[in-house]
Amino acid sequence: MSAPHQGFGTLLGLDHIGVGVSDMDASLGFYAQLGFTDVVFDRTGALPGLARVTGHDETTARVVYLRSGNPTILGRSGIKLVQITGRDQPPLPAGFAYGEPGICEVCVHVKDYEPFHESLIAAGHRSLMEPNEQILDPYQTHCGLSYVEDPDGAKIEFIEWRSLEAGWPHPAGPQGVNHVAFGVGDSERTEAFYRRLGFTSKLFDMSGVNEPMDPWFLEQGRTPPVQRMMLLMSPHGGSLEPVQQTPAGPDMRGEWGHLGTFEFALGARNLDLAIDYLASIEVPLIDEPASVELAGGGTWRYAHFEDPDGLYVSVTEVRA
């Protein structure tokens, strides 16, 4: 019998979220304030294997791959900042609110999130949602959450899973990426798909109008929709939060590398085994796997597949 970690082809849950930036140095400063101080690699050059994903024959960019300096089990994932070179960086899709097809947010787990949120606002960053408490069905999971905006308009959620962290001896402050949220057309179809990729647990599943988000829709001249949200969890990495709007919102996937959140990646202990597993469950790759050499003899390998809503998802193996 195979070891448990091999059951999904060495897939390791959410590894990182891709964020397009216009000024890398400014964004590095911002994300350092969120605790992302561990630079895994900082590379400028050609990115192979992205022709189908980007719609361009060639793509060059500065890519900085960041991890939290204080990761915990509630903040296992990282950030990939991308500043495209050689052509204009695509803008954040116009009309984006939350939950439309595309990547909605970066969610960072923060212990004592209220004073942390206030410190970011005092430092001049824009608040998108003031701290508020929520009890999530069906398990009555207690969390506190708030939102700020990054320098290029990405929504950054601070969440504190009060029910889960009670009694843990961690210091106050950010602890890494907890999950990525993305819009979908059919929550049950998405859940079934990602369960086959190792997201086998569910922390909450609820539906309704999330009133603290209402201003985001009203700013776009839209009536706040009903949103079904769930959190799908992997035992090895970060989590996924698919969001289904009723009525459905406009497509906000945008072009690969656009400003703000544009992609998420699943980690793989061994990319070849992960690809073999994807093939075994009839999930084809978009392009051939790519490999990038890093300074010091490291490698960054990745491939992309398409999920049921046409979202291009990366699978990545980083050895740096």
C-alpha positions as YAML, in Angstrom:
chain: A
units: angstrom
residues:
- id: 1
  name: MET
  ca: [0.00, 0.00, 0.00]
- id: 2
  name: SER
  ca: [1.33, 3.45, -0.95]
- id: 3
  name: ALA
  ca: [2.33, 5.91, 1.75]
- id: 4
  name: PRO
  ca: [-0.40, 8.53, 2.38]
- id: 5
  name: HIS
  ca: [1.60, 11.41, 0.89]
- id: 6
  name: GLN
  ca: [1.85, 9.56, -2.45]
- id: 7
  name: GLY
  ca: [-1.90, 9.12, -2.83]
- id: 8
  name: PHE
  ca: [-2.26, 12.35, -4.80]
- id: 9
  name: GLY
  ca: [0.96, 12.16, -6.78]
- id: 10
  name: THR
  ca: [2.99, 14.07, -4.15]
- id: 11
  name: LEU
  ca: [0.69, 17.12, -4.38]
- id: 12
  name: LEU
  ca: [1.07, 19.31, -1.29]
- id: 13
  name: GLY
  ca: [-1.93, 21.65, -1.18]
- id: 14
  name: LEU
  ca: [-1.75, 25.37, -1.94]
- id: 15
  name: ASP
  ca: [1.90, 26.40, -2.35]
- id: 16
  name: HIS
  ca: [1.63, 30.08, -3.30]
- id: 17
  name: ILE
  ca: [-0.48, 32.82, -4.85]
- id: 18
  name: GLY
  ca: [0.76, 34.80, -7.85]
- id: 19
  name: VAL
  ca: [0.46, 38.59, -7.58]
- id: 20
  name: GLY
  ca: [1.22, 41.01, -10.42]
- id: 21
  name: VAL
  ca: [3.07, 44.16, -9.35]
- id: 22
  name: SER
  ca: [4.06, 47.42, -11.01]
- id: 23
  name: ASP
  ca: [6.93, 48.34, -8.67]
- id: 24
  name: MET
  ca: [8.74, 45.34, -7.26]
- id: 25
  name: ASP
  ca: [10.64, 47.25, -4.60]
- id: 26
  name: ALA
  ca: [7.46, 48.89, -3.27]
- id: 27
  name: SER
  ca: [5.66, 45.54, -3.22]
- id: 28
  name: LEU
  ca: [8.55, 43.81, -1.48]
- id: 29
  name: GLY
  ca: [8.33, 46.46, 1.23]
- id: 30
  name: PHE
  ca: [4.58, 45.97, 1.59]
- id: 31
  name: TYR
  ca: [4.68, 42.18, 1.75]
- id: 32
  name: ALA
  ca: [7.59, 42.31, 4.20]
- id: 33
  name: GLN
  ca: [5.20, 44.16, 6.52]
- id: 34
  name: LEU
  ca: [2.90, 41.14, 6.16]
- id: 35
  name: GLY
  ca: [5.70, 38.86, 7.29]
- id: 36
  name: PHE
  ca: [6.95, 37.64, 3.91]
- id: 37
  name: THR
  ca: [10.64, 38.20, 4.56]
- id: 38
  name: ASP
  ca: [12.09, 34.87, 3.39]
- id: 39
  name: VAL
  ca: [13.20, 35.37, -0.23]
- id: 40
  name: VAL
  ca: [13.35, 31.88, -1.74]
- id: 41
  name: PHE
  ca: [14.53, 33.27, -5.06]
- id: 42
  name: ASP
  ca: [14.66, 36.56, -6.98]
- id: 43
  name: ARG
  ca: [15.08, 36.01, -10.69]
- id: 44
  name: THR
  ca: [14.76, 38.16, -13.81]
- id: 45
  name: GLY
  ca: [14.60, 36.53, -17.23]
- id: 46
  name: ALA
  ca: [12.60, 34.43, -19.65]
- id: 47
  name: LEU
  ca: [9.80, 32.22, -18.34]
- id: 48
  name: PRO
  ca: [9.40, 29.13, -20.54]
- id: 49
  name: GLY
  ca: [6.25, 27.06, -20.91]
- id: 50
  name: LEU
  ca: [3.75, 29.94, -20.68]
- id: 51
  name: ALA
  ca: [2.70, 30.49, -24.30]
- id: 52
  name: ARG
  ca: [-0.76, 28.95, -23.91]
- id: 53
  name: VAL
  ca: [-1.30, 30.40, -20.42]
- id: 54
  name: THR
  ca: [-0.26, 33.97, -21.31]
- id: 55
  name: GLY
  ca: [-1.29, 34.17, -24.94]
- id: 56
  name: HIS
  ca: [2.23, 35.40, -25.81]
- id: 57
  name: ASP
  ca: [5.03, 33.44, -27.47]
- id: 58
  name: GLU
  ca: [7.57, 34.81, -25.00]
- id: 59
  name: THR
  ca: [7.33, 36.20, -21.48]
- id: 60
  name: THR
  ca: [10.09, 37.78, -19.45]
- id: 61
  name: ALA
  ca: [9.63, 38.97, -15.89]
- id: 62
  name: ARG
  ca: [11.20, 39.59, -12.55]
- id: 63
  name: VAL
  ca: [9.83, 36.95, -10.21]
- id: 64
  name: VAL
  ca: [10.36, 37.05, -6.46]
- id: 65
  name: TYR
  ca: [9.18, 34.02, -4.52]
- id: 66
  name: LEU
  ca: [8.47, 34.78, -0.85]
- id: 67
  name: ARG
  ca: [7.76, 32.70, 2.22]
- id: 68
  name: SER
  ca: [6.66, 33.81, 5.65]
- id: 69
  name: GLY
  ca: [9.37, 34.41, 8.22]
- id: 70
  name: ASN
  ca: [7.02, 32.98, 10.85]
- id: 71
  name: PRO
  ca: [4.95, 30.21, 9.20]
- id: 72
  name: THR
  ca: [2.50, 28.12, 11.19]
- id: 73
  name: ILE
  ca: [0.13, 25.29, 10.37]
- id: 74
  name: LEU
  ca: [-2.52, 27.97, 9.69]
- id: 75
  name: GLY
  ca: [-0.25, 29.88, 7.28]
- id: 76
  name: ARG
  ca: [1.68, 27.37, 5.26]
- id: 77
  name: SER
  ca: [1.78, 29.06, 1.86]
- id: 78
  name: GLY
  ca: [3.70, 31.87, 0.18]
- id: 79
  name: ILE
  ca: [3.57, 34.68, -2.38]
- id: 80
  name: LYS
  ca: [5.01, 34.92, -5.90]
- id: 81
  name: LEU
  ca: [5.44, 38.54, -7.03]
- id: 82
  name: VAL
  ca: [5.64, 39.00, -10.80]
- id: 83
  name: GLN
  ca: [6.65, 42.18, -12.64]
- id: 84
  name: ILE
  ca: [6.52, 41.60, -16.38]
- id: 85
  name: THR
  ca: [9.32, 43.06, -18.49]
- id: 86
  name: GLY
  ca: [9.41, 43.53, -22.25]
- id: 87
  name: ARG
  ca: [5.72, 44.46, -22.54]
- id: 88
  name: ASP
  ca: [3.16, 46.38, -20.55]
- id: 89
  name: GLN
  ca: [1.85, 44.75, -17.38]
- id: 90
  name: PRO
  ca: [-1.85, 43.99, -17.88]
- id: 91
  name: PRO
  ca: [-4.10, 45.99, -15.52]
- id: 92
  name: LEU
  ca: [-6.30, 44.66, -12.74]
- id: 93
  name: PRO
  ca: [-9.56, 43.63, -14.48]
- id: 94
  name: ALA
  ca: [-12.04, 46.52, -14.36]
- id: 95
  name: GLY
  ca: [-15.17, 45.92, -12.30]
- id: 96
  name: PHE
  ca: [-13.66, 43.34, -9.95]
- id: 97
  name: ALA
  ca: [-15.49, 43.09, -6.63]
- id: 98
  name: TYR
  ca: [-15.23, 39.59, -5.10]
- id: 99
  name: GLY
  ca: [-16.18, 36.09, -6.16]
- id: 100
  name: GLU
  ca: [-16.29, 36.58, -9.92]
- id: 101
  name: PRO
  ca: [-14.33, 34.05, -12.04]
- id: 102
  name: GLY
  ca: [-10.67, 34.74, -11.29]
- id: 103
  name: ILE
  ca: [-8.50, 35.04, -8.18]
- id: 104
  name: CYS
  ca: [-10.20, 37.04, -5.41]
- id: 105
  name: GLU
  ca: [-7.62, 37.54, -2.70]
- id: 106
  name: VAL
  ca: [-4.57, 36.64, -0.68]
- id: 107
  name: CYS
  ca: [-5.60, 35.49, 2.81]
- id: 108
  name: VAL
  ca: [-2.97, 35.77, 5.54]
- id: 109
  name: HIS
  ca: [-3.48, 34.20, 8.95]
- id: 110
  name: VAL
  ca: [-2.73, 36.74, 11.69]
- id: 111
  name: LYS
  ca: [-2.81, 36.26, 15.44]
- id: 112
  name: ASP
  ca: [-4.31, 39.35, 17.10]
- id: 113
  name: TYR
  ca: [-5.37, 40.60, 13.70]
- id: 114
  name: GLU
  ca: [-7.18, 43.75, 14.90]
- id: 115
  name: PRO
  ca: [-4.08, 45.69, 16.07]
- id: 116
  name: PHE
  ca: [-2.15, 44.35, 13.07]
- id: 117
  name: HIS
  ca: [-4.81, 45.72, 10.73]
- id: 118
  name: GLU
  ca: [-4.72, 49.06, 12.54]
- id: 119
  name: SER
  ca: [-0.94, 49.21, 12.23]
- id: 120
  name: LEU
  ca: [-1.15, 48.79, 8.45]
- id: 121
  name: ILE
  ca: [-3.72, 51.56, 8.18]
- id: 122
  name: ALA
  ca: [-1.61, 53.82, 10.39]
- id: 123
  name: ALA
  ca: [1.29, 53.14, 7.98]
- id: 124
  name: GLY
  ca: [-0.79, 54.59, 5.14]
- id: 125
  name: HIS
  ca: [-2.33, 51.50, 3.56]
- id: 126
  name: ARG
  ca: [-5.98, 51.49, 2.52]
- id: 127
  name: SER
  ca: [-8.54, 49.59, 4.58]
- id: 128
  name: LEU
  ca: [-11.08, 47.69, 2.48]
- id: 129
  name: MET
  ca: [-12.97, 46.13, 5.40]
- id: 130
  name: GLU
  ca: [-12.76, 46.91, 9.09]
- id: 131
  name: PRO
  ca: [-12.25, 44.04, 11.56]
- id: 132
  name: ASN
  ca: [-15.39, 41.98, 12.14]
- id: 133
  name: GLU
  ca: [-16.29, 38.66, 13.69]
- id: 134
  name: GLN
  ca: [-18.08, 35.82, 11.90]
- id: 135
  name: ILE
  ca: [-19.43, 32.40, 12.88]
- id: 136
  name: LEU
  ca: [-19.29, 30.07, 9.88]
- id: 137
  name: ASP
  ca: [-21.69, 27.19, 9.16]
- id: 138
  name: PRO
  ca: [-22.03, 24.27, 9.43]
- id: 139
  name: TYR
  ca: [-19.54, 23.77, 12.30]
- id: 140
  name: GLN
  ca: [-19.94, 27.20, 13.93]
- id: 141
  name: THR
  ca: [-16.29, 27.99, 13.25]
- id: 142
  name: HIS
  ca: [-15.32, 31.31, 14.81]
- id: 143
  name: CYS
  ca: [-13.08, 33.70, 12.93]
- id: 144
  name: GLY
  ca: [-12.22, 37.38, 12.82]
- id: 145
  name: LEU
  ca: [-11.32, 39.04, 9.55]
- id: 146
  name: SER
  ca: [-10.50, 42.31, 7.82]
- id: 147
  name: TYR
  ca: [-9.09, 43.50, 4.47]
- id: 148
  name: VAL
  ca: [-6.47, 45.91, 3.21]
- id: 149
  name: GLU
  ca: [-5.30, 46.76, -0.30]
- id: 150
  name: ASP
  ca: [-1.82, 46.11, -1.65]
- id: 151
  name: PRO
  ca: [0.00, 48.79, -3.72]
- id: 152
  name: ASP
  ca: [-1.59, 47.55, -6.98]
- id: 153
  name: GLY
  ca: [-5.16, 46.98, -5.79]
- id: 154
  name: ALA
  ca: [-5.05, 43.34, -4.68]
- id: 155
  name: LYS
  ca: [-7.38, 42.44, -1.82]
- id: 156
  name: ILE
  ca: [-5.47, 41.13, 1.19]
- id: 157
  name: GLU
  ca: [-7.52, 39.40, 3.86]
- id: 158
  name: PHE
  ca: [-6.32, 39.07, 7.44]
- id: 159
  name: ILE
  ca: [-8.03, 36.17, 9.16]
- id: 160
  name: GLU
  ca: [-7.73, 34.80, 12.66]
- id: 161
  name: TRP
  ca: [-9.18, 31.32, 13.11]
- id: 162
  name: ARG
  ca: [-10.06, 31.77, 16.77]
- id: 163
  name: SER
  ca: [-11.60, 28.29, 17.06]
- id: 164
  name: LEU
  ca: [-8.48, 26.63, 15.65]
- id: 165
  name: GLU
  ca: [-5.65, 28.55, 17.29]
- id: 166
  name: ALA
  ca: [-7.03, 28.70, 20.85]
- id: 167
  name: GLY
  ca: [-4.23, 27.94, 23.28]
- id: 168
  name: TRP
  ca: [-1.43, 27.85, 20.69]
- id: 169
  name: PRO
  ca: [1.72, 29.56, 22.00]
- id: 170
  name: HIS
  ca: [2.46, 31.60, 18.86]
- id: 171
  name: PRO
  ca: [3.42, 35.27, 19.06]
- id: 172
  name: ALA
  ca: [1.10, 37.94, 17.71]
- id: 173
  name: GLY
  ca: [1.44, 38.85, 14.04]
- id: 174
  name: PRO
  ca: [1.21, 37.36, 10.54]
- id: 175
  name: GLN
  ca: [1.88, 33.67, 9.99]
- id: 176
  name: GLY
  ca: [1.81, 33.15, 6.20]
- id: 177
  name: VAL
  ca: [-0.87, 32.53, 3.57]
- id: 178
  name: ASN
  ca: [-3.83, 30.52, 4.85]
- id: 179
  name: HIS
  ca: [-5.84, 30.27, 1.62]
- id: 180
  name: VAL
  ca: [-6.67, 31.65, -1.79]
- id: 181
  name: ALA
  ca: [-10.23, 32.52, -2.82]
- id: 182
  name: PHE
  ca: [-11.39, 32.23, -6.44]
- id: 183
  name: GLY
  ca: [-14.69, 32.50, -8.27]
- id: 184
  name: VAL
  ca: [-16.40, 29.39, -9.68]
- id: 185
  name: GLY
  ca: [-19.56, 28.54, -11.58]
- id: 186
  name: ASP
  ca: [-20.57, 25.41, -9.68]
- id: 187
  name: SER
  ca: [-19.35, 24.88, -6.11]
- id: 188
  name: GLU
  ca: [-20.11, 21.16, -6.01]
- id: 189
  name: ARG
  ca: [-18.30, 20.53, -9.29]
- id: 190
  name: THR
  ca: [-15.27, 22.46, -8.02]
- id: 191
  name: GLU
  ca: [-15.27, 20.65, -4.69]
- id: 192
  name: ALA
  ca: [-15.36, 17.25, -6.41]
- id: 193
  name: PHE
  ca: [-12.48, 18.26, -8.71]
- id: 194
  name: TYR
  ca: [-10.16, 19.56, -6.00]
- id: 195
  name: ARG
  ca: [-10.91, 16.68, -3.63]
- id: 196
  name: ARG
  ca: [-9.20, 14.50, -6.23]
- id: 197
  name: LEU
  ca: [-6.15, 16.78, -5.87]
- id: 198
  name: GLY
  ca: [-5.84, 16.28, -2.12]
- id: 199
  name: PHE
  ca: [-8.20, 18.90, -0.67]
- id: 200
  name: THR
  ca: [-10.13, 16.31, 1.27]
- id: 201
  name: SER
  ca: [-11.39, 18.27, 4.30]
- id: 202
  name: LYS
  ca: [-13.87, 21.14, 4.55]
- id: 203
  name: LEU
  ca: [-13.78, 23.74, 7.33]
- id: 204
  name: PHE
  ca: [-16.97, 25.60, 6.39]
- id: 205
  name: ASP
  ca: [-19.65, 25.70, 3.71]
- id: 206
  name: MET
  ca: [-22.17, 28.55, 3.83]
- id: 207
  name: SER
  ca: [-24.29, 30.68, 1.57]
- id: 208
  name: GLY
  ca: [-25.73, 34.19, 1.82]
- id: 209
  name: VAL
  ca: [-25.01, 37.86, 1.28]
- id: 210
  name: ASN
  ca: [-21.80, 38.71, 3.11]
- id: 211
  name: GLU
  ca: [-22.77, 42.22, 4.19]
- id: 212
  name: PRO
  ca: [-19.27, 43.52, 5.03]
- id: 213
  name: MET
  ca: [-18.44, 43.00, 1.33]
- id: 214
  name: ASP
  ca: [-21.46, 44.99, 0.10]
- id: 215
  name: PRO
  ca: [-19.48, 48.22, -0.56]
- id: 216
  name: TRP
  ca: [-17.24, 46.41, -3.05]
- id: 217
  name: PHE
  ca: [-20.25, 45.58, -5.22]
- id: 218
  name: LEU
  ca: [-22.01, 48.90, -4.73]
- id: 219
  name: GLU
  ca: [-18.83, 50.67, -5.92]
- id: 220
  name: GLN
  ca: [-19.21, 48.74, -9.18]
- id: 221
  name: GLY
  ca: [-22.92, 49.63, -9.49]
- id: 222
  name: ARG
  ca: [-23.97, 46.05, -8.72]
- id: 223
  name: THR
  ca: [-26.39, 44.56, -6.23]
- id: 224
  name: PRO
  ca: [-24.46, 42.40, -3.75]
- id: 225
  name: PRO
  ca: [-25.01, 38.78, -4.82]
- id: 226
  name: VAL
  ca: [-25.63, 35.69, -2.76]
- id: 227
  name: GLN
  ca: [-22.30, 33.91, -2.40]
- id: 228
  name: ARG
  ca: [-21.69, 30.29, -1.53]
- id: 229
  name: MET
  ca: [-18.26, 29.99, 0.10]
- id: 230
  name: MET
  ca: [-16.44, 26.93, 1.38]
- id: 231
  name: LEU
  ca: [-12.92, 26.21, 2.59]
- id: 232
  name: LEU
  ca: [-11.29, 23.07, 1.17]
- id: 233
  name: MET
  ca: [-8.25, 21.96, 3.14]
- id: 234
  name: SER
  ca: [-5.19, 19.83, 2.42]
- id: 235
  name: PRO
  ca: [-3.24, 18.15, 5.22]
- id: 236
  name: HIS
  ca: [0.03, 19.28, 3.62]
- id: 237
  name: GLY
  ca: [-0.36, 22.92, 2.52]
- id: 238
  name: GLY
  ca: [-2.62, 25.92, 2.27]
- id: 239
  name: SER
  ca: [-6.34, 25.85, 1.55]
- id: 240
  name: LEU
  ca: [-8.74, 26.80, -1.26]
- id: 241
  name: GLU
  ca: [-11.87, 28.94, -0.96]
- id: 242
  name: PRO
  ca: [-14.09, 28.59, -4.04]
- id: 243
  name: VAL
  ca: [-16.83, 31.22, -4.24]
- id: 244
  name: GLN
  ca: [-20.00, 30.89, -6.32]
- id: 245
  name: GLN
  ca: [-22.06, 34.02, -6.99]
- id: 246
  name: THR
  ca: [-25.81, 34.08, -7.62]
- id: 247
  name: PRO
  ca: [-26.42, 35.76, -9.99]
- id: 248
  name: ALA
  ca: [-23.10, 35.02, -11.65]
- id: 249
  name: GLY
  ca: [-20.70, 37.92, -12.02]
- id: 250
  name: PRO
  ca: [-18.58, 38.89, -15.04]
- id: 251
  name: ASP
  ca: [-15.35, 37.08, -15.93]
- id: 252
  name: MET
  ca: [-12.45, 38.66, -14.02]
- id: 253
  name: ARG
  ca: [-9.71, 36.16, -14.80]
- id: 254
  name: GLY
  ca: [-7.82, 38.67, -16.93]
- id: 255
  name: GLU
  ca: [-4.45, 38.05, -18.56]
- id: 256
  name: TRP
  ca: [-1.73, 36.04, -16.83]
- id: 257
  name: GLY
  ca: [0.46, 38.38, -14.79]
- id: 258
  name: HIS
  ca: [-2.08, 41.18, -14.52]
- id: 259
  name: LEU
  ca: [-1.80, 43.52, -11.55]
- id: 260
  name: GLY
  ca: [-3.26, 42.05, -8.39]
- id: 261
  name: THR
  ca: [-3.94, 38.37, -7.74]
- id: 262
  name: PHE
  ca: [-3.85, 36.36, -10.97]
- id: 263
  name: GLU
  ca: [-2.85, 32.74, -10.23]
- id: 264
  name: PHE
  ca: [-2.42, 30.11, -7.57]
- id: 265
  name: ALA
  ca: [-0.08, 27.13, -7.49]
- id: 266
  name: LEU
  ca: [-0.29, 23.70, -5.92]
- id: 267
  name: GLY
  ca: [2.95, 22.40, -4.48]
- id: 268
  name: ALA
  ca: [4.50, 19.09, -5.50]
- id: 269
  name: ARG
  ca: [7.16, 17.11, -3.68]
- id: 270
  name: ASN
  ca: [8.04, 15.60, -7.06]
- id: 271
  name: LEU
  ca: [6.63, 17.31, -10.15]
- id: 272
  name: ASP
  ca: [6.98, 14.25, -12.38]
- id: 273
  name: LEU
  ca: [4.92, 12.08, -10.03]
- id: 274
  name: ALA
  ca: [2.35, 14.85, -9.66]
- id: 275
  name: ILE
  ca: [2.02, 15.10, -13.45]
- id: 276
  name: ASP
  ca: [1.66, 11.33, -13.71]
- id: 277
  name: TYR
  ca: [-1.15, 11.48, -11.17]
- id: 278
  name: LEU
  ca: [-2.91, 14.28, -13.05]
- id: 279
  name: ALA
  ca: [-2.74, 12.17, -16.21]
- id: 280
  name: SER
  ca: [-4.17, 9.19, -14.32]
- id: 281
  name: ILE
  ca: [-7.30, 11.19, -13.40]
- id: 282
  name: GLU
  ca: [-7.52, 12.67, -16.93]
- id: 283
  name: VAL
  ca: [-6.40, 16.21, -16.08]
- id: 284
  name: PRO
  ca: [-4.17, 17.18, -19.03]
- id: 285
  name: LEU
  ca: [-1.44, 19.80, -18.95]
- id: 286
  name: ILE
  ca: [-1.80, 23.05, -20.90]
- id: 287
  name: ASP
  ca: [1.85, 23.07, -22.08]
- id: 288
  name: GLU
  ca: [4.95, 20.99, -21.53]
- id: 289
  name: PRO
  ca: [6.49, 21.20, -18.03]
- id: 290
  name: ALA
  ca: [9.08, 23.97, -17.71]
- id: 291
  name: SER
  ca: [12.30, 24.16, -15.72]
- id: 292
  name: VAL
  ca: [14.15, 27.33, -14.67]
- id: 293
  name: GLU
  ca: [17.65, 27.32, -13.23]
- id: 294
  name: LEU
  ca: [18.12, 29.38, -10.08]
- id: 295
  name: ALA
  ca: [21.20, 30.92, -8.54]
- id: 296
  name: GLY
  ca: [23.21, 28.53, -6.40]
- id: 297
  name: GLY
  ca: [22.22, 25.46, -8.40]
- id: 298
  name: GLY
  ca: [18.54, 25.43, -7.51]
- id: 299
  name: THR
  ca: [15.64, 24.74, -9.86]
- id: 300
  name: TRP
  ca: [12.08, 25.96, -10.21]
- id: 301
  name: ARG
  ca: [9.87, 23.57, -12.16]
- id: 302
  name: TYR
  ca: [6.23, 24.09, -13.04]
- id: 303
  name: ALA
  ca: [3.37, 23.02, -15.26]
- id: 304
  name: HIS
  ca: [-0.22, 24.22, -15.72]
- id: 305
  name: PHE
  ca: [-3.59, 22.54, -16.00]
- id: 306
  name: GLU
  ca: [-7.10, 23.92, -16.51]
- id: 307
  name: ASP
  ca: [-9.72, 23.52, -13.80]
- id: 308
  name: PRO
  ca: [-13.48, 23.04, -14.48]
- id: 309
  name: ASP
  ca: [-14.02, 26.81, -14.80]
- id: 310
  name: GLY
  ca: [-11.19, 27.39, -17.26]
- id: 311
  name: LEU
  ca: [-8.83, 28.78, -14.62]
- id: 312
  name: TYR
  ca: [-5.18, 27.97, -15.32]
- id: 313
  name: VAL
  ca: [-3.64, 26.46, -12.18]
- id: 314
  name: SER
  ca: [0.08, 25.92, -11.69]
- id: 315
  name: VAL
  ca: [1.75, 22.88, -10.15]
- id: 316
  name: THR
  ca: [5.22, 23.76, -8.87]
- id: 317
  name: GLU
  ca: [8.35, 22.19, -7.41]
- id: 318
  name: VAL
  ca: [10.99, 24.57, -6.06]
- id: 319
  name: ARG
  ca: [14.41, 23.40, -4.97]
- id: 320
  name: ALA
  ca: [16.45, 26.44, -3.95]
...
